[in-house]
Amino acid sequence: MKASFRKHWPQVLLGALLLLLALMHVLGTPRLPTLSQIDVYLYDVRLRLGMPGGVDSRIVIVDIDEKSLGELGRWPWRRDHLAKLIDQLFDHYQIKTVGFDVVFAEPDESSGLPVLRRMAANELSTNTAFKNELNRLTPELDTDARFAKALNNRSVITGFYFSNEAKAVSSGALPPAILKASDLAPVSKQIVGGKNYGGNLPGLQQAAGHGGHFVPILDSDGIARRVSLVVKIGEDYYPALGLALARMALGQEAFSPVIEESTEGVYALEAFRLGNRRLPVNENGWALIPFKGPQGSFPYVSAADVISGKVSPEILKDKIVLLGTTAPGLKDLRATPVGESYAGVEIHANLIAAILDQSLPQHPGYLFGAEFLLLLILGPLLIWVLIRFSPLFASVFCLLLMLFLTAGNIALWHYAHLDMPMAASLMIIVGLYTLNMAYGYFFESRRKRQLTQLFGQYVVPELVERMSEDPEKYTMEGQNRPLTVLFTDVRSFTKISEGMPADELSRFMNEFLTEISTVIRHQHLGTIDKYIGDCVMAFWGAPVFDPDHAQNAVLASLEIQEAIHQLNPKLAARNWPAISVGVGVNTGNVTVGDMGSQFRMNYTVMGDAVNLASRVESLTKYYGVSILVSENTRNAAPNLVYREIDRVRVMGKTEAVTLYEPLPLTRHDEAALILFHESLKLYRKQEWDLAEMQLLNLQKITAENEHHLYSVYLERIQNFRRNPPGSNWDGVHQFDSK
């Protein structure tokens, strides 16, 4: 046994280092972003697999939908409409309680009452008849008072939002707090807080009495998976809308925190108690949302139908009601694990259902200890199996172990609502297996002759032949010289790849990468630097000097688009999805040569110009164009036709760069090109109305695939009208992300 370990000490050492890395991740020192992201992905998969489905009729969503907006007018509605809605819900339909996923922050002036009051106080102050008539009409015209009267002494939960933005200001009134500062004093620093809030009009909030916030917690990927059950504003704590509604439906049961103290005297928030219900949360007071299914897991009824009494009474009788919206124009759509455009109001409905069912996912502190112990068992066991047994046995053992861990993890989620992380465990299995297989392959192959690193690996035979005529001119040592760098990237490739088996995906990638590579290498004699997944990086001007490197790169980008256009029907014939490719090109001084380590070298380019080429490519999707080149490239290849797109300052750069779109010499609309360039001039002069008119005209006369670019500028113009950029604005658009 000892001899075996001595023989395989490199594998044991590398395995121990991998295990140490996984253990450090579990302890959070440091937390590995990739593993954390995998855990999030696995959580989403597990959530979707375990969704019960069906429709939960206990909670009904009264929807401010397109139909309601069509019948009652644009939002916000007159408050007398809302008063009638509340009266209908309680008096006619006899609901249990209602919550608002909206905030009523401003007075309703639609009746004209404020104007009449100003007239009575000024120009008609001596007109007694006018004043008397105004006093008589005031109860009817004061729609806020009518709405407040409808809310009074009813089971109503108003909504409010909180914010931590520096420019935000507080407004409106807050509902009564659910907990005082002293209730959470030991863990107060851990609870999420809001520096500012947006509440309802004081009169409306006082009439309703209760309220809750409707702001979900967004993870780093922008997905809403959690809700903060309480949020700290000032010194007090206020509930989430779903929590406040569930508590109201349960008869205002007592609410209190569950705080545990460790042997070291450290306090941690474990859960909240609502009556005899335990609501598990993390240390920040966040609860995971166990979505019941995709959007539509709760009954929806149109608000207009409720007001007109068209809804069947049994749908609403004794139900918990949420007033929210699915109308796209009102922008209450969220990205969630079960849908990219998920109605925000249904997030609150899922939280209410989970509280009623006591099915909130748990992530208690002891899971860290359990995961740590599991890794301590898995690591040595796998190292022993992998060095003692045959590759076939080790492969089967690792596969069965992964299946066992996955099944156990799903069972914990399904039966105990436990959110047990498993990325670190999977990393240990896959990592140790891969490491040992790779080491074995290297050990068996170490005597094989290493291939000589030649330029032929990087450039087409035509260039190699030309180089062979005068080999002394060429070197693989690092040089600084002007080159043109090109990046391509397939749009939405992650979504495409997720729907393909691995072998089919490999064939699919080979198909389109071959087309792109053929254009670069054989048609325009470029050097392919590397493939980065679905991305191709190439350059012109080295190793063979090319005075037209910029023009050749731009022509290659146009040819790539034509090649993809020709390829898509062939992909469709094989039942593969069509693809679109973004291309970015930049020209500048770079370092080119054979770089790497003693183990592996690569003829490649490095430098700021390379980074800019990558950033330029990433902006093609933002502007809705297929190709973008920098002004350096455009200046180096002036004989082609270009459309100026924008002046930008990309992340990490202080200098602005002008972006251009190269256009086919024989296929472009000269009139539209001139009109767009005129629009840019007007835009940079801050002549918003004229620029907007030009862009709208362009949308009318150009193909629909051009409209995305115009929409970018139309949206900016709308923003600049609200927030003028100032007289010293240089027309440059700042990008703060890659």
Protein Blocks (a to p, Z undefined) as FASTA:
>chain_A
ZZmmmmmmmmmmmmmmmmmmmmmmmnopacdfklmmmmmmmmmmmmmmmpggjjdfkbcc
ddddfklmmmnopadddfklmmmmmmmmmmmnopabdcdfbdcfbccfknommmmmmmmm
mmmmmmmklmmmmmmmmmmmmmmlmmmmmmgopacdddddddfbfkbccedjddddfbdf
klmmmmmmmpccdfbdcdddfklmmmnopacdfbdcddfkopafbdcfbacehjbccddf
klmmmmmmnoppacdddddddfkopacdfbdcehjaccdddfkopacdddfbdehiaccd
dfklmmnopacfklmgopacddddfbfklopaccdfkbfbdcfklmmmmmmmmmmnopac
cddfklmmmmmmmmmmmmmmmmmmmmmmcfklmmmmmmmmmmmmmmmmmmmmmmnopacd
fklmmmmmmmmmmmmmmmmmmmmmmmpccddddfklmmcfklmmmmmmmmmlpcfbdcdd
dddddddddehklmmmmmpcfklmmmmmmmmmmmmmmmmmmmnopacfbdehjaccddeh
iabdcfklmmmmmmmmmmmmmmmmmmmmmmmmnopacdddddddddddddeddeddfkbc
cdddedjklmmmmmmmmmmmmnopabdcdfklmmmmmmbccddfbdcddehiabdcdddd
dddfklccfklmmmmmmmmmmmmnopaklmmmmmmmmmmmmcfklmmmmmmmmmmmmmmm
mmcgbjklghiacdfbZZ
